Amino acid sequence: MKHKNKFFLLFAVLSCLLVLSACGKKENSSSTSTLPSAKSLIGDKSSFSKSIQNGHFEQNLESKKLQQAISLTGNYNFDQITYASYKITNKSKTQTEQLWLTDKKLYMLLQGNHGKWIVTSSDANNFDSSQVTRRFDPDTFSDLNDLMKEQAKVKENNSSYTVTYSGTSSEIWKAMNILVVDSMNSPGGQNMNIVRAINVAQLNNLKIQYVYNKSDKKLVSMNFSAKFTALNNANFTWNLNYDDFGQYKNLVVPQKISKNAVEVSKNK
C-alpha cells in the first residue's frame, strides 16, 4: 500500500512539472517577437518618401589604379535646398567646390574664385540641377526598393531592424546605376561616357543596408557600397550614406553668402 501511495505521489509531481514546463514554453513563445518582413518595411512607399525628405548624405568613390578619389557630402531638404561640398583628387592635384542650390538660385564657391561666392539661376547653362537633387528623390529608389523588399533579409538589434542585401544581382545594380553615375560626375555635370561605362561595368560586390527604428518602423539610415570594374579595367570602391533624416527641415542659405554673392553676369 505504501509503494502504491509513493507511485501516485511521484506521478502527481511529474504531472505538475510537465504542466509548468508547457506553460513556460507557451509564455516564452508568446514573448518572442516576430520579425517584420523586408516587404512590410521597404514596401511602404509613403513612409519611405516622408522619411528621406531631408537629411545628411556622404558619398565616396576611389580608384587606386587611376589614382583618383571623389567625395561629396552635405545636407538637403528635397525640392527646396541642398548644400554640398565636393572634392576630387586626381593623382597629385585636388579640386574643391561648394554649392548651395535652391529652386531658383545656385550659389557656388569654386577653387579659382579667391574665396568669393558667385550666384546664378539654378537652371543655368551647363548645370543640371536634377543631377544633384535626384539622389534625394524617392522616385529614384522606386525600382531598387521593389527589388530589395523581395531579396533582402531582416535582422533585429536592440532598438532597430536592419534590412540587408549582399550579392551581385544585376537587376539591383541596374536599379541603382544612376546613383553611381552621379557620384562620378561633378555636381550638376553629366558625362555620357561615364553613363556608358557604368552600364557595362562588371559588378564584383554590392551591399545595401536600411536601418529602421523598431518602435515606429521609421527609416533611420541607408548605406550603399559597391566594388566594380570599369573604364579600362580600373577597380572602383563606392560608398553612399544617408542619415540624420528629419533634422534639416529649416535648412537655409547663410545670409552672409546670399547677400554678398556676386552675380555671374557681373563677374565677367
C-alpha positions in Angstrom: 0.0 0.0 0.0 2.9 2.3 0.9 4.5 1.6 -2.5 1.2 2.4 -4.3 0.9 5.7 -2.5 4.5 6.6 -3.4 3.8 5.8 -7.0 0.7 8.1 -7.1 2.7 10.9 -5.3 5.6 10.6 -7.9 3.1 10.6 -10.7 1.4 13.8 -9.4 4.8 15.6 -9.0 5.8 14.7 -12.6 2.4 15.8 -13.9 2.8 19.2 -12.3 6.3 19.6 -13.7 5.1 18.8 -17.2 2.3 21.4 -16.9 4.7 24.0 -15.6 7.1 23.3 -18.4 4.4 23.6 -21.0 3.2 26.9 -19.5 6.8 28.2 -19.6 7.2 27.3 -23.2 3.9 28.9 -24.1 4.9 32.1 -22.3 8.4 32.2 -24.0 6.9 31.6 -27.4 4.3 34.4 -26.9 7.0 36.8 -25.7 9.3 36.1 -28.7 8.7 38.9 -31.2 8.2 38.0 -34.9 10.4 39.9 -37.3 8.7 42.1 -39.8 9.3 41.3 -43.4 11.5 43.4 -45.7 8.4 43.9 -47.8 6.5 45.4 -44.9 9.3 47.8 -44.1 10.6 48.8 -47.5 7.2 48.3 -49.3 5.6 51.3 -47.5 6.3 53.9 -50.2 4.6 56.7 -48.4 6.6 56.2 -45.2 9.8 56.0 -47.3 9.1 59.2 -49.1 8.4 61.1 -45.9 11.4 59.7 -44.2 14.0 60.8 -46.7 12.6 64.3 -47.3 15.5 65.9 -45.6 18.8 64.7 -44.1 22.6 64.4 -44.4 24.4 62.5 -47.1 28.0 61.5 -47.9 29.5 59.6 -50.8 33.0 58.5 -51.7 34.4 56.9 -54.9 38.0 55.7 -55.2 40.2 54.0 -57.8 43.8 53.3 -56.9 44.7 52.4 -60.4 43.5 55.8 -61.7 44.9 57.5 -58.6 41.5 59.2 -58.3 39.2 59.9 -55.3 35.9 61.8 -55.3 33.9 62.8 -52.3 30.6 64.7 -51.9 29.0 65.5 -48.6 26.2 67.8 -47.4 22.7 68.4 -46.2 19.4 68.7 -48.1 15.7 69.4 -47.9 14.4 67.8 -51.1 12.9 70.0 -53.8 13.8 73.1 -51.7 17.5 73.4 -50.9 20.8 71.5 -51.0 24.2 72.2 -49.5 27.1 70.2 -50.9 30.9 70.2 -50.5 32.7 68.5 -53.4 36.3 67.3 -53.6 38.2 65.4 -56.4 41.8 64.3 -56.2 43.4 63.2 -59.5 46.9 62.0 -58.9 48.6 64.9 -57.1 46.0 67.6 -57.9 43.0 68.4 -55.8 39.9 70.4 -56.8 37.3 71.6 -54.4 33.9 73.2 -54.8 31.0 74.2 -52.5 27.4 74.9 -53.5 24.0 76.0 -52.3 21.2 75.0 -54.6 17.6 76.3 -54.3 14.7 76.0 -56.7 15.7 79.4 -58.2 19.3 80.1 -57.5 22.7 78.4 -57.5 25.5 79.7 -55.2 29.0 78.3 -55.9 32.4 78.7 -54.3 34.9 77.5 -56.8 38.6 77.0 -56.1 39.6 79.7 -58.5 37.2 82.4 -57.1 39.6 83.5 -54.4 37.0 82.9 -51.6 34.2 84.7 -53.3 30.8 83.1 -53.8 29.1 83.6 -57.1 25.3 83.2 -57.9 23.3 82.4 -61.0 20.0 80.8 -61.8 19.5 77.2 -60.9 18.8 76.3 -64.5 22.0 77.9 -65.8 23.6 76.5 -68.9 25.9 73.5 -68.3 24.3 72.8 -64.9 21.8 70.0 -64.4 20.1 70.6 -61.1 18.4 67.2 -61.2 21.8 65.6 -61.2 22.2 66.9 -57.7 18.7 66.5 -56.4 17.6 63.1 -57.8 19.8 61.3 -55.3 17.2 62.5 -52.7 14.2 61.9 -54.9 12.0 59.0 -53.7 11.2 58.1 -57.3 15.0 57.3 -57.8 14.7 54.5 -55.3 11.4 53.0 -56.6 12.7 50.2 -58.7 15.5 49.5 -56.2 13.1 49.2 -53.3 10.8 46.9 -55.2 13.7 44.5 -55.7 15.1 45.0 -52.2 11.8 44.1 -50.5 11.9 40.7 -52.2 15.6 39.8 -51.9 16.8 41.5 -48.6 16.9 39.9 -45.2 15.8 41.4 -41.9 17.9 41.3 -38.7 16.8 42.5 -35.2 19.0 44.7 -33.0 18.3 46.3 -29.6 16.4 49.2 -30.9 16.2 48.7 -34.7 15.6 46.4 -37.6 18.3 46.1 -40.2 17.3 45.2 -43.8 20.4 44.0 -45.7 21.3 42.8 -49.1 24.7 41.4 -50.2 25.4 39.9 -53.6 25.9 40.6 -57.3 22.3 41.0 -58.6 22.4 42.6 -62.0 18.9 43.8 -61.5 19.6 45.6 -58.3 22.9 47.1 -59.7 21.0 48.4 -62.7 18.3 50.0 -60.5 21.0 52.0 -58.7 23.2 52.8 -61.6 22.2 56.4 -61.7 23.4 56.9 -58.2 26.8 55.6 -59.2 26.9 57.7 -62.4 26.1 60.9 -60.4 28.9 60.2 -57.9 31.4 60.1 -60.8 30.3 63.4 -62.2 31.0 66.9 -60.7 27.8 68.3 -59.1 25.4 69.4 -61.9 27.5 67.9 -64.6 26.8 64.9 -66.9 29.3 62.9 -68.9 27.7 60.4 -71.3 31.0 58.4 -71.4 30.6 57.7 -67.7 27.0 56.6 -68.2 28.1 54.1 -70.9 31.0 52.9 -68.7 28.7 52.2 -65.7 26.1 50.4 -67.9 28.7 47.9 -68.9 30.7 47.8 -65.7 31.5 44.5 -64.0 30.0 44.3 -60.5 32.2 42.5 -58.0 30.3 43.1 -54.8 27.3 45.0 -53.7 26.0 45.7 -50.1 22.9 47.6 -49.1 21.6 48.3 -45.6 18.5 50.1 -44.5 18.0 50.7 -40.7 14.6 51.2 -39.2 13.6 52.3 -35.8 12.0 49.3 -34.0 9.3 51.3 -32.2 7.7 53.2 -35.1 9.3 51.4 -38.1 10.6 54.7 -39.5 13.7 54.8 -41.6 16.9 55.8 -39.7 19.7 55.5 -42.3 20.7 54.0 -45.6 24.0 52.7 -46.7 25.1 51.6 -50.2 28.6 50.2 -51.1 29.9 48.5 -54.2 33.1 47.3 -55.8 33.1 47.3 -59.6 35.4 47.3 -62.6 35.1 49.9 -65.3 37.0 52.4 -67.5 39.8 50.2 -68.9 39.7 47.5 -66.1 40.1 50.0 -63.3 38.7 48.8 -59.9 36.4 51.2 -58.0 35.2 51.3 -54.5 32.0 53.3 -53.9 30.0 54.3 -50.8 26.9 56.3 -50.3 25.3 57.0 -46.9 22.2 58.8 -45.8 21.3 59.6 -42.1 20.0 62.4 -39.8 16.6 62.2 -41.5 14.2 64.9 -40.4 16.9 67.2 -38.9 17.2 69.7 -41.8 13.6 71.0 -42.3 14.8 74.6 -41.7 17.9 74.5 -43.9 18.7 77.9 -45.5 21.4 79.6 -47.4 23.6 81.5 -44.9 22.8 85.3 -45.0 26.4 86.2 -45.5 26.5 84.2 -48.7 23.1 85.2 -50.1 23.9 88.9 -49.5 27.5 89.0 -50.8 27.5 86.5 -53.6 28.5 88.1 -57.0 26.1 87.7 -60.0 27.9 85.7 -62.7 27.0 88.3 -65.3 28.6 91.0 -63.1 31.6 88.8 -62.5 32.5 88.7 -66.2 
